[in-house]
Amino acid sequence: MNPKARFNATYLIFAFFLVILFHEAWMQYTRVAHIPYSEFQKLLQENKIAEVVINDSQIVGTLKETEKKEKKQFATNRVEPEIAKILDQHGIKYSRLVENTLMRDILSWILPVFVFFGLWMLLMRRMGGRGGMGGGLMSVGQSRAKIYVEKDTKTTFKDVAGVEEAKEELKEVVDFLKDPKSFGRLGARVPKGVLLVGPPGTGKTLFAKAVAGEAGVPFFSISGSEFVEMFVGVGAARVRDLFEQARKKAPCIIFIDELDALGRARSAGGFSAGNDEKEQTLNQLLVELDGFDSSSGIVVLAATNRPEILDPALLRAGRFDRQILVDRPDKKGRLEILQVHSGKIKLDPTVSLEQVASLTPGFTGADLANLANEAALVATRRKAEQVTLSDFTAAIERMVAGLEKKNRLLSPLERKVVAHHEMGHALVAFALPGSDPVHKVSIIPRGMGALGYTLQRPAEDRYLMTLNELKNKMAVLLGGRAAEKLIFNHFSTGAADDISRATDIARNMAMRYGMDSHLGSVTYDNETGGFLGGAGVNPFQYRRYSEDTAREIDVSVKETVNQAFQTALGIVEENQTILEKGAAMLLEKETLTEEELKLLFTDLKGNENA
């Protein structure tokens, strides 16, 4: 039965009973004459009453004889005899007012019925409904995927820039969704599943929406974590429901974001207790991926930044056939992404986006979008009409080094130590060949604990580093500590992060890169390193080498770091005059640009052994 029709029938029944009650009351009112109790007393004395019926508060009676205009039946409200006797003595006309309880009596038995009926209807709707604020009890097994139709998915490949190889791969999927029959005329089939792999912020979700926007088909979007609930079996039921909905709307795209939340390798880490629910959900997904025909027009897209922990059964042929790497963009890609985002802000015509792209190696698409927004905010704060290159530089500094802490006051000695420390970094970087260019040096505190910073950005994208380049990088990191040792003959806590980073480089040289002659070309790194640099599957680390080898590794790391420190110390000693001059300039101006540093370091002596 239609709920709307049932709702109208309820109103009709209520109105019917209400009409009957009013009709009965009206008939009673028109048939009986209501008289005051004093008049009843008078009629009683005159012996004009034939009979009466008495209840707790009312007397209903019949007159013996009446005139034509008068009613034969009457009713009056009883009054206490003591009061009536007193009132009669004074000749007062009196009656008793009785409260009408009709409506109260009606509500006392009708209202609870309607309240109960309303609660019952609400409960049934919550139990049987789909969605709502918390979802119904009977809908826990239904998919929570958001469905976007063609008009809602306005993202296209024009909104995606910087990763042309991935775009070309996904264009095949679009062609198939537009015309599945002609695409397979030679017997080829489209991949059932496409896994987008890449670091966070590279645009994997944006790619999936662009595919749906280009193909103009329904787009089912759901996160891997939404399959998991507290109830056993809910995840598997939601997977079934999701694919059932997709079959009804084919051709379509199913997009599962953060697949690693759902597809983690079964019994990973040697523990299986408590993972049964996730394993059931994963098993159901594997069955569904095998269960639909690739010619039906359903394409499953998934995204993850941790492919190394996915179950191997997910990645086999016939399920996620194709893996597309959505990596951090190169310089050309960053330029294309900046062109997309700069169209949304008022850009100064003199701004060179290519220069901005060269200053942002390692930035993802999300980072570049945030950079454009931060640059616009910087320009807004200084009440400018357009965004200039200096605004982009300030935004890069804010993203890389943190927010300026101008209110953090340092003592004169601390400022002097920080100035020599930062100038030590810059001096060693300029002296050593192949080091990343120094763009700015500042002693203005930034971020959580940085009391100053030296901003270095590589001139080009680098994918390999040689042994000498790694040693030079370590020397630059330890240049600040070397300057403190030379000028003040003591060490401070300000070099803690520099030492940590230099030690990591030295340990990787010994354990991963095979760059130590004593240890040989052998890797001792037992970490199951992630494909994207994340943590491995097994949290329990074990050592695959002897105590003697461990000692050799420790000695190698110590010697490598010490050699880098001695290199940095030799450079600052040889150029002590320039170091102190630069520190004085830094104390005066607080910030030195690349041009000012180049003028300062014109007579700099480099390290011949570097």
C-alpha positions in Angstrom: 0.0 0.0 0.0 1.2 3.5 -0.9 2.4 5.3 2.4 0.7 8.5 1.1 -2.6 6.8 0.6 -2.4 5.2 4.1 -1.6 8.6 5.6 -4.7 10.1 3.9 -6.9 7.1 5.1 -5.9 7.8 8.7 -7.1 11.4 8.4 -10.3 10.2 6.9 -11.0 7.8 9.8 -10.2 10.5 12.4 -12.6 12.9 10.7 -15.4 10.3 10.5 -15.2 9.7 14.3 -15.0 13.4 15.0 -18.2 14.1 13.0 -20.1 11.4 14.9 -19.1 12.9 18.2 -20.1 16.4 17.2 -23.4 15.1 15.8 -24.3 13.3 19.0 -23.5 16.3 21.1 -25.5 18.6 18.8 -28.6 16.2 19.0 -28.4 16.1 22.7 -28.1 19.9 22.9 -31.1 20.5 20.5 -33.4 18.0 22.3 -32.8 19.1 25.9 -33.3 22.5 27.5 -30.6 23.5 30.0 -32.1 25.4 32.9 -30.7 26.9 36.1 -30.9 24.8 39.2 -32.9 27.5 40.9 -35.6 27.2 38.2 -35.6 23.4 38.8 -36.3 24.1 42.4 -39.2 26.3 41.5 -40.6 23.7 39.0 -40.3 21.1 41.7 -42.3 23.2 44.2 -45.0 23.8 41.6 -45.2 20.0 40.9 -44.6 20.4 37.2 -41.9 17.7 36.9 -43.0 14.2 35.7 -39.7 12.3 36.2 -36.0 12.8 36.7 -32.7 10.9 36.2 -29.9 11.9 38.6 -26.1 11.4 38.2 -23.2 12.8 40.1 -23.3 16.3 38.7 -26.5 16.6 36.5 -30.2 16.1 36.7 -32.1 15.2 33.5 -35.9 15.3 33.6 -39.2 15.5 31.8 -42.0 18.1 32.4 -45.6 17.1 32.8 -47.1 19.9 30.7 -45.4 22.4 28.4 -46.3 25.1 26.1 -45.7 24.7 22.3 -42.6 26.8 22.3 -41.0 25.1 25.3 -39.0 21.8 25.3 -40.5 19.0 27.3 -37.1 17.6 28.4 -34.7 19.6 30.6 -31.3 19.3 32.2 -29.7 21.2 35.0 -26.5 20.9 37.0 -26.8 20.0 40.6 -26.0 22.4 43.4 -25.2 21.4 47.0 -28.4 21.5 49.1 -26.9 23.7 51.8 -25.9 26.3 49.3 -29.2 26.1 47.4 -31.2 26.6 50.6 -29.3 29.8 51.4 -29.6 31.1 47.8 -33.4 30.4 47.8 -33.9 32.4 50.9 -32.5 35.5 49.1 -34.4 34.9 45.9 -31.2 34.5 43.8 -31.2 32.7 40.4 -28.3 30.3 40.5 -26.9 27.3 38.6 -23.8 25.1 38.7 -21.0 25.4 36.0 -19.7 22.0 35.0 -16.4 21.9 33.0 -16.7 20.5 29.6 -14.3 17.5 29.4 -15.3 16.3 26.0 -12.1 17.3 24.2 -10.0 16.1 27.1 -11.7 12.8 27.1 -11.2 12.5 23.3 -7.5 13.3 23.4 -7.0 11.0 26.4 -7.6 8.0 24.2 -7.1 9.2 20.7 -3.8 11.1 21.1 -1.8 8.1 22.6 -3.0 6.0 19.6 -1.7 8.5 17.2 1.6 8.9 19.1 2.2 5.2 19.1 1.2 5.0 15.4 3.6 7.9 14.5 6.5 6.3 16.4 5.8 3.0 14.7 5.8 4.6 11.3 9.1 6.4 12.1 10.8 3.2 13.3 9.7 1.3 10.2 10.9 4.1 7.9 14.3 4.2 9.7 14.6 0.4 9.6 13.7 0.0 6.0 15.0 3.3 4.6 18.2 3.9 2.8 20.6 6.5 4.1 19.5 9.1 6.5 21.6 10.7 9.2 22.7 7.4 10.7 21.3 4.9 8.3 18.6 2.4 9.2 19.0 -0.8 11.1 17.9 -2.7 8.0 20.2 -0.7 5.7 23.5 -1.5 7.3 24.2 -4.0 4.5 23.4 -1.4 1.8 26.1 0.4 0.0 26.8 4.1 0.9 28.3 4.9 -2.4 27.6 8.4 -3.7 26.2 8.3 -7.2 27.1 11.2 -9.5 25.4 11.4 -12.9 26.8 13.0 -15.9 25.6 16.5 -15.1 27.0 16.3 -11.6 30.5 15.2 -12.6 31.8 18.3 -14.3 35.5 17.4 -14.0 37.2 16.5 -17.3 40.7 15.8 -18.5 41.1 19.6 -19.1 41.1 19.9 -15.3 43.9 17.4 -14.9 47.4 18.4 -15.9 51.0 17.2 -15.3 50.7 13.5 -15.8 50.2 12.9 -19.5 51.1 9.2 -19.5 48.4 8.4 -16.9 45.9 10.5 -18.9 46.6 8.5 -22.1 46.1 5.2 -20.3 42.8 6.3 -18.9 41.5 7.6 -22.3 41.1 3.9 -23.3 38.7 3.4 -20.5 36.7 6.5 -21.6 36.5 5.1 -25.2 35.3 1.8 -23.9 32.6 3.4 -21.7 31.4 5.6 -24.6 31.0 2.7 -27.0 31.7 -0.8 -25.5 30.6 -2.8 -28.6 32.8 -1.1 -31.2 35.7 -1.1 -28.8 35.8 -4.9 -28.6 35.2 -5.5 -32.3 38.6 -7.2 -32.6 38.1 -9.4 -29.5 39.9 -7.1 -27.1 38.4 -6.4 -23.7 38.9 -3.4 -21.5 40.6 -4.0 -18.1 38.1 -4.9 -15.4 39.9 -2.9 -12.8 42.3 0.0 -13.0 44.4 0.8 -9.9 45.7 4.3 -9.6 48.9 4.3 -7.6 50.8 7.4 -6.3 51.8 9.5 -3.4 49.1 11.5 -1.6 48.0 14.7 -3.4 49.0 13.7 -6.9 45.4 13.7 -8.2 44.2 10.1 -8.2 40.7 10.9 -7.1 40.6 13.8 -9.6 41.6 11.4 -12.4 38.7 9.1 -11.6 36.2 11.9 -11.6 37.7 13.1 -14.9 37.1 9.7 -16.5 33.5 9.7 -15.4 33.1 13.3 -16.7 34.6 12.5 -20.0 32.6 9.3 -20.5 29.3 10.9 -19.3 28.3 7.8 -17.2 27.2 7.3 -13.6 30.0 7.5 -11.1 29.8 5.5 -7.9 32.3 6.9 -5.3 33.0 5.2 -2.0 35.9 4.9 0.4 37.4 1.6 1.4 36.8 2.3 5.0 33.0 2.7 4.5 32.7 -1.0 3.9 33.8 -1.9 7.4 31.2 -1.7 10.2 30.9 -3.1 13.7 28.4 -5.8 12.5 29.9 -9.0 11.1 29.0 -9.5 7.4 28.1 -5.9 6.8 31.1 -5.2 4.6 30.5 -8.2 2.3 26.8 -7.2 2.0 27.7 -3.7 1.0 30.1 -4.9 -1.7 27.3 -7.1 -3.1 24.8 -4.2 -3.0 27.3 -1.8 -4.6 27.9 -4.1 -7.6 24.1 -4.8 -7.8 23.4 -1.1 -8.1 26.2 -0.7 -10.7 24.8 -3.5 -12.9 21.5 -1.6 -13.0 23.1 1.6 -14.2 25.8 0.1 -16.5 27.8 1.5 -18.3 29.2 3.1 -15.2 32.3 3.6 -13.0 32.9 2.3 -9.5 35.6 4.2 -7.7 37.0 2.9 -4.5 39.2 5.4 -2.8 41.9 4.3 -0.3 41.7 0.7 -1.4 44.3 -0.3 1.2 41.7 0.1 4.0 39.7 -2.7 2.4 42.3 -4.7 0.4 45.1 -5.2 2.9 46.9 -8.5 2.6 45.2 -11.2 4.5 46.8 -12.3 7.8 49.4 -9.6 7.3 52.0 -9.6 10.1 51.2 -13.1 11.2 47.9 -12.2 13.0 44.5 -13.3 11.8 42.4 -12.8 14.9 39.9 -10.0 14.6 40.5 -9.7 10.8 37.7 -12.1 9.8 35.3 -9.3 9.0 37.8 -7.5 6.7 38.8 -10.8 5.1 35.2 -11.6 4.3 34.8 -8.1 2.8 37.9 -8.6 0.7 36.8 -12.1 -0.4 33.5 -10.7 -1.5 35.2 -8.0 -3.5 37.4 -10.6 -5.2 34.3 -12.6 -6.1 32.5 -9.6 -7.5 35.5 -8.6 -9.6 35.5 -12.1 -11.1 31.7 -12.2 -11.4 30.8 -9.5 -13.9 31.5 -9.6 -17.6 33.9 -6.9 -18.8 31.6 -6.2 -21.8 28.8 -5.2 -19.4 30.2 -1.7 -19.2 31.3 -1.6 -15.6 34.8 -0.4 -14.9 36.3 -0.5 -11.4 38.7 2.3 -10.5 40.6 2.2 -7.3 43.2 4.5 -5.7 45.9 3.8 -3.1 49.2 5.2 -1.9 50.2 2.0 -0.3 50.2 -0.7 -3.0 52.8 -2.8 -1.3 50.3 -3.9 1.4 47.5 -4.9 -1.0 46.6 -8.5 -1.2 48.2 -10.2 -4.2 44.9 -11.7 -5.2 43.6 -8.2 -5.9 46.4 -7.4 -8.3 46.3 -10.5 -10.4 45.2 -10.5 -14.1 41.4 -10.4 -14.4 40.8 -8.2 -11.4 42.9 -5.0 -11.3 44.6 -5.7 -14.6 46.2 -2.4 -15.0 48.2 -0.3 -12.5 48.7 3.4 -13.5 51.4 5.4 -11.6 50.2 8.9 -10.8 53.6 10.2 -9.7 54.8 13.7 -8.6 55.0 15.9 -11.7 58.2 16.9 -13.3 59.0 20.5 -14.1 56.9 20.5 -17.2 54.0 18.9 -15.4 54.3 21.4 -12.5 54.2 24.3 -15.1 51.0 22.8 -16.6 49.4 22.4 -13.2 50.3 26.0 -12.2 48.8 27.2 -15.4 45.5 25.5 -14.5 45.4 26.9 -10.9 46.8 30.4 -11.8 43.7 30.9 -14.0 41.7 31.3 -10.8 43.8 34.1 -9.4 44.7 37.6 -10.6 48.3 37.1 -11.8 50.8 39.8 -12.5 51.8 39.6 -16.2 55.5 39.7 -15.3 55.2 36.5 -13.2 57.1 33.6 -14.8 55.3 30.4 -13.9 58.2 28.5 -15.3 60.4 30.0 -12.6 57.9 29.1 -10.0 57.8 25.5 -11.3 61.6 25.3 -11.0 61.4 26.4 -7.4 58.9 23.6 -6.5 60.6 20.2 -7.1 58.8 17.4 -5.3 55.5 19.3 -5.0 52.4 17.4 -5.8 49.3 18.7 -7.6 47.6 19.4 -4.3 50.7 21.2 -3.1 50.7 23.4 -6.2 47.0 24.2 -5.8 47.7 25.2 -2.2 50.7 27.2 -3.3 48.6 29.3 -5.7 46.0 29.9 -3.0 48.7 30.8 -0.4 50.3 33.2 -2.9 46.9 34.9 -3.5 46.5 35.2 0.3 49.9 36.8 0.7 49.0 39.3 -2.0 45.7 40.0 -0.3 47.3 40.7 3.1 49.5 43.3 1.6 46.5 44.8 -0.2 48.0 44.3 -3.7 45.9 44.3 -6.9 47.8 41.3 -8.4 49.9 38.3 -7.4 53.6 38.7 -8.0 56.6 36.4 -8.0 57.5 37.6 -4.5 54.1 36.4 -3.3 54.9 32.9 -4.7 58.3 32.9 -3.0 56.8 33.9 0.3 54.2 31.1 -0.1 56.9 28.5 -0.9 58.8 29.6 2.2 55.7 29.3 4.3 55.0 25.8 3.0 58.5 24.5 3.3 59.9 26.3 6.4 56.6 27.2 8.2 55.0 30.4 9.4 57.2 33.3 10.5 57.4 33.7 14.3 58.4 37.4 14.5 57.2 37.6 18.1 59.7 34.9 19.2 62.4 37.1 20.8 65.9 35.7 21.0 68.7 37.0 23.1 71.6 38.8 21.4 73.9 35.7 21.9 71.3 33.4 20.4 70.7 35.6 17.4 74.5 35.7 16.8 74.8 31.9 17.1 71.8 31.4 14.7 73.3 33.9 12.2 76.6 32.1 12.1 74.9 28.7 11.9 72.7 29.6 8.9 75.6 31.4 7.2 77.7 28.3 7.7 75.1 26.3 5.7 75.0 28.8 2.9 78.8 29.2 2.7 79.4 25.4 2.4 76.6 25.1 -0.2 78.2 27.8 -2.3 81.7 26.3 -1.9 80.9 22.7 -2.8 80.2 21.9 -6.5 76.9 20.3 -7.4 75.1 21.5 -4.3 71.5 22.8 -4.6 71.5 26.6 -5.0 70.7 28.7 -2.0 67.8 31.1 -2.6 67.5 32.7 0.8 69.0 32.8 4.3 67.1 34.1 7.2 67.3 34.3 11.0 63.6 34.9 11.5 62.2 32.0 13.5 59.7 29.8 11.6 57.5 26.8 12.2 57.6 24.7 15.3 61.2 25.1 16.4 63.3 26.5 13.6 65.2 29.6 14.8 66.4 30.3 11.2 66.5 28.6 7.9 68.6 28.3 4.7 66.3 27.8 1.7 67.8 25.5 -1.0 65.9 24.4 -4.1 67.4 22.2 -6.8 67.9 23.7 -10.2 66.3 20.6 -11.9 64.5 17.4 -11.1 66.9 14.8 -9.9 66.3 11.0 -9.8 69.8 9.8 -9.0 72.6 11.0 -6.7 76.3 10.0 -6.8 78.5 9.2 -3.8 80.2 12.6 -3.9 76.8 14.4 -4.2 75.6 12.6 -1.1 78.8 13.5 0.8 78.4 17.2 -0.2 74.8 17.2 0.9 75.9 15.9 4.3 78.6 18.6 4.5 76.1 21.3 3.8 73.9 19.9 6.6 76.8 20.0 9.0 78.0 23.5 7.8 76.0 25.2 10.5 77.5 23.0 13.3 81.0 23.6 11.8 80.5 27.4 11.9 79.4 27.2 15.6 82.5 25.1 16.4 84.8 27.6 14.6 83.4 30.8 16.0 82.2 29.9 19.5 84.2 26.7 20.1 81.1 24.9 21.3 78.0 23.1 20.0 74.4 24.0 20.5 71.1 22.1 20.2 70.2 24.0 17.0 71.9 21.4 14.8 69.9 18.4 16.1 67.8 18.1 12.9 70.9 18.6 10.7 72.7 15.8 12.5 69.7 13.4 12.2 69.3 14.0 8.5 73.1 13.6 7.9 73.1 10.3 9.9 70.2 9.0 7.8 72.1 9.7 4.6 75.2 8.0 6.0 73.2 4.9 7.2 71.5 4.6 3.8 74.9 4.8 2.1 76.1 1.9 4.2 73.0 -0.3 4.3 71.0 0.4 1.2 73.3 1.9 -1.5 76.4 -0.3 -1.0 78.7 2.8 -1.0 81.1 1.6 1.7 84.2 -0.2 0.5 84.6 -2.3 3.6 80.9 -3.4 3.7 80.9 -4.1 0.0 78.0 -4.0 -2.5 75.6 -5.6 -0.2 72.3 -4.3 1.2 71.7 -4.8 4.9 68.4 -2.9 5.0 65.8 -5.4 6.4 62.8 -3.0 6.1 60.2 -4.0 3.6 60.2 -0.5 2.2 57.0 0.7 0.7 56.7 1.4 -3.0 56.0 5.0 -2.2 58.5 5.3 0.7 56.0 4.2 3.4 56.3 1.7 6.1 56.3 -2.0 5.3 53.8 -4.6 6.1 55.7 -6.3 9.0 56.1 -4.0 12.0 58.6 -6.5 13.6 62.1 -5.8 12.4 64.7 -8.5 12.5 68.4 -8.3 11.7 69.8 -10.4 8.8 73.4 -9.8 9.7 75.9 -10.6 12.5 77.0 -8.5 15.4 80.4 -7.9 13.7 78.6 -6.5 10.6 76.4 -4.3 12.8 79.5 -2.9 14.4 81.0 -2.2 11.0 77.9 -0.4 9.9 78.0 1.8 13.0 81.7 2.5 12.4 81.0 3.3 8.7 78.1 5.7 9.6 80.3 7.4 12.2 83.2 7.8 9.9 81.1 9.1 7.0 79.4 11.7 9.2 82.8 12.8 10.7 84.3 13.1 7.3 81.5 15.3 6.2 81.9 17.5 9.3 85.6 17.8 8.7 84.9 18.9 5.1 82.5 21.6 6.3 84.8 22.7 9.0 87.7 23.1 6.6 85.6 25.2 4.3 84.4 27.6 7.0 87.9 27.9 8.5 89.3 28.8 5.1 86.6 31.4 4.6 86.2 32.6 8.1 86.3 36.3 7.1 83.4 35.8 4.6 81.5 33.8 7.2 81.7 36.6 9.8 80.9 39.3 7.3 77.9 37.4 6.1 76.7 36.8 9.7 77.0 40.5 10.4 74.9 41.3 7.3 72.4 38.7 8.4 72.1 40.2 11.9 71.5 43.6 10.4 69.0 42.6 7.6 67.7 39.3 9.1 67.2 38.0 5.5 69.6 37.7 2.6 68.5 37.0 -0.9 70.3 34.9 -3.6 71.7 38.0 -5.3 73.1 39.4 -2.0 74.7 36.0 -1.2 76.3 35.8 -4.7 78.0 39.2 -4.2 79.1 38.1 -0.7 80.6 34.9 -1.9 82.5 36.2 -4.9 85.9 35.4 -3.3 84.8 32.1 -1.8 87.3 29.3 -1.8 85.9 25.9 -2.5 86.8 22.4 -1.4 89.2 20.8 -3.8 88.5 17.3 -2.5 84.8 17.5 -3.0 
